[in-house]
Amino acid sequence: MLRTRLTLLAAAAASALLIAGCGTTEEPAAAPSPSDAASTGPVTVTDSRGKTITLKSPATKVVGLEWGEVEMLVGLGVMPVGVADPKGYATWVTAAPLDAGVKDVGTRGEPSVDSIVALQPDLVVMEAERGSAVVTQLEKYVPVLVTKGSDASDNIGRMRADLKMIATATGRTAQADKLLADFDAALADGKKKIADAGAAGKQFAIADGWKEGSTVSIRMFGQGAFVSQLGIQLGLKNAWTGKTDEMWGLGQTDVEGMNVLKSQDLHFFYNASDGNDVFADGLAGNAIWRSLPFVQQNKLHKMPNGIWTFGGTLSAKQYIDELVKVYTA
């Protein structure tokens, strides 16, 4: 199972072709409205490093090296020319599908600088976590925009800032405003539905996991994890209070560590988009697992495949829909 940030999408709008033809009865495609069109002219943006990046015009040929940022690009109407591990992206991110022609530029952990440069992009978008070595190599050839990627102290605020940063660099600020307005509306609507159902304050836990040999490791999404923050904003309470990291809000445990949830009334959510379902398979015969109330009470929920837990507004809305569905049933 993918573990590195188990760790992005509505299809991007294709450019309309205005075809003049004799004898056709079809109406010509409507021109984009001002709110849909990208801005033009020089753009300047300051990234998460505090570095100012100036482009002669908004970037249109963009390479994305992280799936959350790729989802944001597609949501903004900018189909990347290259993506790190597009096959993996297609497995884990359904909210913003990629076009078939998007090129593979290596893995997220080890992108191919040669493959990226060969595409002659206007801009490369990547996350701070990947470190300065790749940035230094790439910046010899192309501007690089480094997003924050995650911040357990305020992951929803961080997501907003990353989206606006990418939108500025690509001239898509109006589209970013719409994505954020739709996201805010989904949160508000979901919160009301949960409250109306008498479920405000109910508890949840979110995890993913993997198996090595006979050992099952469980990664818990703590208070500051992005998807946990979505649940909290909906009026729910994350029952997992164990130690987590400061960037992602993630903590690791094993099945014995799940005993801390034994006395609590909660719904347990998990992802297994790659087909490796350790909760249904690896723990099926485990006595501790079977003794947990959320297992016994059928409050164990496998998320639909392809909802990215580290995504942007589009994946977030998918998560919101699933949480609301469970707590209003």
C-alpha positions as CSV (number, residue, x, y, z in Angstrom):
1,M,0.0,0.0,0.0
2,L,1.2,3.5,-0.7
3,R,2.5,4.8,2.6
4,T,4.1,8.1,1.6
5,R,1.4,10.4,2.6
6,L,-1.4,8.0,2.4
7,T,-0.6,8.7,2.0
8,L,-5.8,14.2,-6.1
9,L,-10.7,15.7,-9.2
10,A,-13.4,17.0,-11.7
11,A,-12.2,16.8,-15.3
12,A,-10.4,20.0,-16.5
13,A,-12.3,21.9,-19.1
14,A,-11.0,21.3,-22.6
15,S,-10.4,24.3,-24.9
16,A,-13.4,24.9,-27.0
17,L,-12.8,24.6,-30.8
18,L,-14.8,27.0,-32.9
19,I,-15.3,25.1,-36.1
20,A,-16.7,27.0,-39.1
21,G,-18.5,24.6,-41.4
22,C,-20.9,24.9,-44.3
23,G,-24.4,23.7,-43.7
24,T,-24.0,23.0,-40.0
25,T,-27.0,23.6,-37.8
26,E,-25.0,23.5,-34.5
27,E,-24.6,26.7,-32.5
28,P,-20.9,27.8,-32.0
29,A,-19.4,27.1,-28.6
30,A,-19.9,30.0,-26.2
31,A,-16.8,32.1,-25.5
32,P,-15.5,31.9,-21.9
33,S,-17.0,34.5,-19.6
34,P,-14.6,37.0,-18.0
35,S,-14.8,35.0,-14.7
36,D,-13.8,31.8,-16.5
37,A,-10.9,33.2,-18.5
38,A,-7.3,33.2,-17.1
39,S,-5.7,36.6,-16.4
40,T,-2.8,37.7,-18.6
41,G,0.4,39.7,-18.2
42,P,3.3,39.3,-15.8
43,V,2.6,37.6,-12.4
44,T,4.6,37.6,-9.2
45,V,4.0,35.2,-6.3
46,T,5.8,34.4,-3.1
47,D,6.0,30.7,-2.3
48,S,6.3,28.8,1.0
49,R,10.0,29.4,1.1
50,G,9.5,33.1,1.1
51,K,11.0,33.2,-2.5
52,T,9.5,35.6,-5.0
53,I,8.8,34.0,-8.4
54,T,8.1,36.3,-11.3
55,L,6.7,35.0,-14.6
56,K,6.4,37.0,-17.8
57,S,2.8,35.7,-18.1
58,P,0.6,33.2,-16.2
59,A,2.0,29.7,-16.4
60,T,0.1,27.4,-18.8
61,K,2.6,24.5,-19.2
62,V,2.9,23.2,-15.7
63,V,4.4,20.1,-14.2
64,G,3.0,18.9,-10.8
65,L,5.1,16.8,-8.5
66,E,2.6,16.2,-5.7
67,W,-1.0,14.9,-6.1
68,G,-2.7,17.5,-3.9
69,E,-1.2,20.3,-6.0
70,V,-2.0,18.4,-9.2
71,E,-5.6,18.2,-8.1
72,M,-5.6,22.0,-7.5
73,L,-4.2,22.7,-11.0
74,V,-6.8,20.6,-12.7
75,G,-9.5,22.1,-10.6
76,L,-8.3,25.6,-11.6
77,G,-8.6,24.5,-15.3
78,V,-4.8,24.0,-15.8
79,M,-4.2,20.5,-17.1
80,P,-0.5,19.7,-16.2
81,V,1.8,18.6,-19.1
82,G,3.6,16.3,-16.7
83,V,2.8,14.6,-13.3
84,A,4.8,12.5,-10.9
85,D,3.3,9.0,-11.0
86,P,0.1,9.6,-12.9
87,K,-0.9,6.0,-12.6
88,G,-0.8,6.3,-8.8
89,Y,-2.7,9.5,-9.0
90,A,-5.5,7.8,-11.0
91,T,-5.7,5.2,-8.3
92,W,-5.9,7.6,-5.4
93,V,-7.5,10.8,-6.8
94,T,-10.8,10.7,-8.6
95,A,-12.0,14.3,-8.0
96,A,-9.9,15.8,-10.8
97,P,-8.9,13.2,-13.5
98,L,-5.9,13.7,-15.8
99,D,-6.0,13.8,-19.5
100,A,-4.6,10.7,-21.2
101,G,-1.7,12.8,-22.7
102,V,-0.2,13.9,-19.4
103,K,3.4,12.7,-19.2
104,D,4.9,10.6,-16.4
105,V,7.9,12.4,-14.9
106,G,8.9,9.8,-12.4
107,T,7.9,9.2,-8.8
108,R,6.9,11.8,-6.3
109,G,10.0,10.9,-4.2
110,E,12.4,10.8,-7.1
111,P,11.1,12.9,-10.1
112,S,13.2,12.8,-13.3
113,V,14.7,16.2,-13.9
114,D,15.5,15.3,-17.5
115,S,11.9,14.2,-18.1
116,I,10.6,17.5,-16.6
117,V,13.0,19.7,-18.5
118,A,12.2,17.9,-21.8
119,L,8.6,19.1,-21.5
120,Q,9.7,22.7,-21.5
121,P,7.3,23.8,-18.8
122,D,6.6,27.4,-17.7
123,L,6.5,26.3,-14.1
124,V,7.0,23.3,-11.8
125,V,4.8,23.0,-8.7
126,M,6.1,20.8,-5.8
127,E,5.8,20.6,-2.0
128,A,8.3,21.8,0.6
129,E,8.7,18.3,2.0
130,R,10.6,17.1,-1.0
131,G,13.6,19.1,0.0
132,S,16.0,21.6,-1.6
133,A,18.0,19.2,-3.7
134,V,15.3,18.7,-6.3
135,V,14.5,22.4,-6.3
136,T,18.1,23.4,-6.8
137,Q,18.4,21.0,-9.8
138,L,15.1,22.2,-11.4
139,E,15.7,25.9,-10.9
140,K,18.6,25.7,-13.3
141,Y,16.1,25.3,-16.0
142,V,12.6,26.3,-14.9
143,P,10.8,28.4,-12.2
144,V,9.7,26.3,-9.3
145,L,6.8,27.1,-7.0
146,V,7.1,25.4,-3.6
147,T,3.8,25.0,-1.7
148,K,3.7,24.2,2.0
149,G,1.7,21.0,1.4
150,S,0.6,20.4,5.0
151,D,0.5,22.2,8.3
152,A,-1.1,20.4,11.2
153,S,-1.6,23.7,13.1
154,D,-4.1,24.9,10.4
155,N,-4.4,22.5,7.4
156,I,-7.5,24.0,6.0
157,G,-6.0,27.5,6.1
158,R,-2.8,26.1,4.6
159,M,-4.9,24.4,1.8
160,R,-6.5,27.8,1.0
161,A,-3.1,29.5,0.9
162,D,-1.6,26.9,-1.4
163,L,-4.5,27.0,-3.8
164,K,-4.4,30.8,-4.0
165,M,-0.6,30.7,-4.6
166,I,-1.0,28.3,-7.5
167,A,-3.9,30.3,-8.9
168,T,-1.9,33.5,-8.9
169,A,1.0,31.8,-10.7
170,T,-1.4,30.4,-13.4
171,G,-3.6,33.5,-13.7
172,R,-6.6,31.6,-12.2
173,T,-7.6,33.6,-9.2
174,A,-11.2,33.9,-10.1
175,Q,-11.4,30.1,-10.5
176,A,-9.7,29.7,-7.1
177,D,-12.3,32.0,-5.5
178,K,-15.1,29.8,-6.9
179,L,-13.5,26.6,-5.7
180,L,-13.1,28.0,-2.2
181,A,-16.7,29.4,-2.2
182,D,-18.0,26.0,-3.3
183,F,-15.9,24.3,-0.6
184,D,-17.2,26.7,2.1
185,A,-20.8,26.1,1.0
186,A,-20.3,22.4,1.2
187,L,-18.9,22.7,4.7
188,A,-21.7,24.9,5.9
189,D,-24.4,22.7,4.3
190,G,-22.8,19.5,5.8
191,K,-22.5,21.0,9.2
192,K,-26.2,22.0,9.2
193,K,-27.3,18.5,8.0
194,I,-25.3,16.8,10.8
195,A,-26.7,19.2,13.4
196,D,-30.2,18.7,12.1
197,A,-29.7,14.9,12.4
198,G,-28.7,15.4,16.1
199,A,-25.1,14.1,15.3
200,A,-23.1,17.2,16.2
201,G,-20.4,16.3,18.7
202,K,-20.4,12.6,17.6
203,Q,-17.0,11.0,17.4
204,F,-14.9,9.7,14.5
205,A,-11.5,8.2,13.8
206,I,-9.7,8.0,10.4
207,A,-6.8,5.8,9.5
208,D,-5.0,3.9,6.8
209,G,-2.7,0.9,7.1
210,W,-0.4,-1.6,5.6
211,K,1.0,-5.0,6.3
212,E,4.6,-6.2,6.3
213,G,4.8,-9.9,6.9
214,S,2.4,-10.6,9.7
215,T,2.6,-7.2,11.2
216,V,-0.2,-4.6,10.5
217,S,0.8,-1.0,11.0
218,I,-2.0,1.6,11.4
219,R,-1.5,5.3,10.6
220,M,-4.0,7.4,12.5
221,F,-5.1,10.9,11.3
222,G,-4.9,13.1,14.4
223,Q,-6.5,16.4,15.2
224,G,-4.5,18.4,12.7
225,A,-4.6,16.1,9.7
226,F,-6.4,17.7,6.8
227,V,-9.3,15.2,6.6
228,S,-9.6,15.3,10.4
229,Q,-10.0,19.1,10.2
230,L,-12.8,18.6,7.8
231,G,-14.7,16.4,10.2
232,I,-14.1,18.8,13.1
233,Q,-15.4,21.7,10.9
234,L,-18.5,19.7,10.3
235,G,-19.2,19.7,14.1
236,L,-17.8,16.2,14.8
237,K,-15.0,15.2,17.2
238,N,-11.9,13.2,16.4
239,A,-11.5,10.5,19.1
240,W,-7.8,9.9,18.4
241,T,-5.7,12.0,20.7
242,G,-2.4,10.1,20.4
243,K,0.9,11.6,19.4
244,T,1.2,13.0,15.8
245,D,3.7,14.9,13.7
246,E,3.6,18.6,13.4
247,M,3.4,18.7,9.6
248,W,0.8,16.1,8.6
249,G,-1.0,15.5,11.9
250,L,-0.4,11.7,11.5
251,G,0.5,9.1,14.2
252,Q,1.4,5.5,13.9
253,T,0.2,2.6,16.1
254,D,-0.7,-1.1,15.9
255,V,-3.8,-3.1,16.6
256,E,-3.0,-3.2,20.3
257,G,-2.9,0.6,20.3
258,M,-6.5,0.7,19.1
259,N,-7.6,-0.4,22.5
260,V,-7.7,3.3,23.5
261,L,-10.8,3.6,21.3
262,K,-12.5,0.6,22.9
263,S,-14.7,2.5,25.3
264,Q,-15.7,5.2,22.8
265,D,-18.8,5.5,20.6
266,L,-17.5,6.4,17.1
267,H,-17.4,5.7,13.4
268,F,-14.1,4.5,12.0
269,F,-13.2,5.5,8.4
270,Y,-10.3,4.2,6.3
271,N,-8.9,4.2,2.8
272,A,-7.6,1.3,0.7
273,S,-7.8,2.6,-2.8
274,D,-4.9,0.4,-4.0
275,G,-6.8,-2.8,-3.1
276,N,-4.7,-3.7,-0.1
277,D,-7.4,-3.6,2.7
278,V,-5.6,-4.5,5.9
279,F,-8.6,-3.7,8.0
280,A,-10.9,-6.2,6.2
281,D,-8.2,-8.8,5.5
282,G,-5.1,-8.4,7.6
283,L,-7.1,-7.9,10.8
284,A,-10.1,-10.2,10.1
285,G,-9.1,-12.8,12.6
286,N,-7.5,-10.6,15.2
287,A,-9.2,-10.9,18.6
288,I,-8.4,-7.3,19.6
289,W,-9.7,-5.9,16.4
290,R,-12.9,-7.9,16.6
291,S,-13.5,-6.7,20.2
292,L,-13.6,-3.0,19.2
293,P,-17.1,-1.6,19.4
294,F,-17.0,0.1,16.1
295,V,-16.2,-3.2,14.5
296,Q,-18.9,-5.1,16.4
297,Q,-21.5,-2.4,15.7
298,N,-20.7,-2.2,12.0
299,K,-19.4,1.3,12.3
300,L,-16.4,0.5,10.2
301,H,-16.4,2.4,6.9
302,K,-14.1,1.9,3.9
303,M,-14.1,5.1,1.9
304,P,-14.9,4.8,-1.8
305,N,-11.7,4.3,-3.8
306,G,-10.0,7.4,-5.0
307,I,-10.8,10.0,-2.4
308,W,-7.4,11.6,-1.7
309,T,-6.8,12.4,2.0
310,F,-4.2,15.1,1.2
311,G,-6.0,16.9,-1.6
312,G,-7.6,20.2,-2.3
313,T,-11.2,21.5,-2.3
314,L,-12.5,18.8,-4.7
315,S,-11.2,15.8,-2.7
316,A,-12.3,17.6,0.5
317,K,-15.9,17.9,-0.8
318,Q,-15.9,14.1,-1.5
319,Y,-14.8,13.5,2.1
320,I,-17.5,15.9,3.4
321,D,-20.1,14.0,1.4
322,E,-19.1,10.7,2.9
323,L,-19.0,11.9,6.4
324,V,-22.4,13.6,6.1
325,K,-23.9,10.5,4.6
326,V,-22.8,8.4,7.6
327,Y,-23.8,10.8,10.3
328,T,-27.2,11.6,8.8
329,A,-28.2,8.0,8.0
